[in-house]
Each structure stands twice: as structure tokens, then as C-alpha cells.
Amino acid sequence: MHCHPELIDHAIEELLRYAGPVRILSRTAMADLYLNDKLIRKGERVILRVFAANRDPARFSHGADLDCVRRDTAHFTFGAGEHSCVAASLIRMAAKAITQPLIERFASMRAVSAVDWQGGSTFRFPAGLWVCLDGE
């Protein structure tokens, strides 16, 4: 990324797709509807597995892989349409504001340990992310 800072937006979208904070969402059906020949009745609660949708091989080529130069990053991390997260733009802006100075200052970064995740089945976030930053 240091050599290609113009890819930061793509990389952030890919990280949100691959390891976003939202794991599952739920919705209540507003009317009876069929989805893949399955009847969902008005009032029934539907669980949406965002993490699975974001790695669906029918939607993302090599969806289980993190690819920070991936171009097709239209993911479901913040929902979609009228049910999308109102803070999505703020989260993207904050991620870029935190990440861009590190990319500009350091030639490389590497994880020194596995990500320590915290949270539950709905939301999760890194409790710790230890990296080694190397100058030029």
C-alpha cells in the first residue's frame, strides 16, 4: 500500500468486507414473500448472516481471501438501501484518516501476532492488533 496509496479506499472496503464489525443482522418481514421457493410470513424474523454473504463464492471470486486490491468490493457490511447504516460514511472516513498517515509514513507493516477479536455473534472488533512498522 505504501507504494500505491491511491488504493487505500479499495483496501478499506476489502477489509470491511473481509472482517467487518457486523456479523449478523435481523429483519422482520413486512409482508408474506417467497425467497428461493421458501415462504417467509409477515412478522417472521429473518437472520441475515452478513459475514457469510460477504464471502459468498457466487458473489466474490476467492471470497474467503483478503485481497486489498480487489476491485469488486460491493459488500453488505453496513446493510443496503433504506436499511443501510447511517454511520457508514463516518466509519469509512475514520478508517481512512487513521490508516492513511501510517501508509504514508511507513514502508511496510506486518502483523506480529494473530488479531485478538472481541465481541459476540452480532458485532465484533479487534481488542488488539499488534504490528511492526518499518520505515523506508
N, C-alpha and C positions, 0 to 999 in steps of 0.2 A: 504494500500500500504506500510505503514511503516514496517509491519511485512513481506512483500513479495516484496522487491524492484526488484526482478527478473521479476516482471510483468509490469515494467514501460513501456517497448516497446509496450506491448498489450494495456495498458491503454491509451497511447498516440494515437495509431491507432484508438482505440474506440472513443476517444474524437474528433479526426479528422473526423471520420465517422459521429458521432452524431451532432457535432456543428462546422464543418469545416468552414473555411473562404469563400470558394467558394459556391455560391448558385445556379448559373446557368452558363452554357457555351453555346456558339453558334458555329455552324459549317455550312459550305456551302457544299452542295452535289456536288461531283466531277463528278458524273455520275447518270443517272437515276437508281433508285433502289426501290425495294418493301420492306417495313418493316411492318410486321403484316398485309399484304394484302392492305397496303396503298402505293400509288405511291408517291415517292419523286423525283421530277425532278431535273436534273443537274442545278446547280446555285441557287436552293432554299435554304433559310436559315432555319436551324433546331435549335430549342432551346432545350437544354438538362437540365432538372431540376435535378441537382446533389443532392440537398437536399432530393428530393423525392426518387431518386434511392437508396440513402444511407439508407433509412428507409423502403424500399420495403419489405413487409412481405413475398413475394415469394422468396426473396434472403436472408433476415436476420430474424431469429427467434426473435420475440419480437423487431423488428427494431425500434420502437418508444421509447424503453427503453435504458437508458445509463447503460451499463454493462461492467465495467472496467476489468473484467476477461474474456470477450468474446474472444474466440479463432479464430473465423472466421471473420476477420476484413478486408477482401479484398474489400475496398470501392472505390468510384470514385471521391473522393475529389480533387485529383490532375490530373484527366483525366486518360487516359490509352494509352498504346502503343506509337506510334510515336507522339501522341498529348499530352503526359503527361508533367507536369510542370517540367521545368529544375531545379527549386529550391526545389523540394520536399525533397530531401535528406538533404539539408541545413535546411529546416524548421523542419524536424524531429530531426535533431541533436541539433538545438537551443532549441526546446521544451524539449528535454531530459536534456540538460545542465542547463536549468533553473529549471526544476522540480526535478531532482534527489537530489540536495542538500537539498531542502525543505523536501523531503520524508525521507532522512537520518537523518535530524536534529530534525524533529517534529513528535511526535507520532500520531497526528491526525490534520486534517484540516476540518473546516466546514464553509460553506457559511453563512454570516450574513445578506445577502440581495440577491435579485434576480440579475442575471447578467444584466448589462446595456449594450445593444448591440448598435453598431454604424455602419453605412454604408447603403448600398442600396440593390437592388434586386440581384446584381451580386456578390458583396463581402460584408462581414460583419466581425466585430471583436468586442471583448469586450472593451467598453470605460472604464468600471470599473468592478472590481471583488473583492469585499470585503470579506475577510476570517478571521477567528480566528485560529491561530496556537497554538496548545497545545503541551508543552514539555512532556517528559516521566514521 
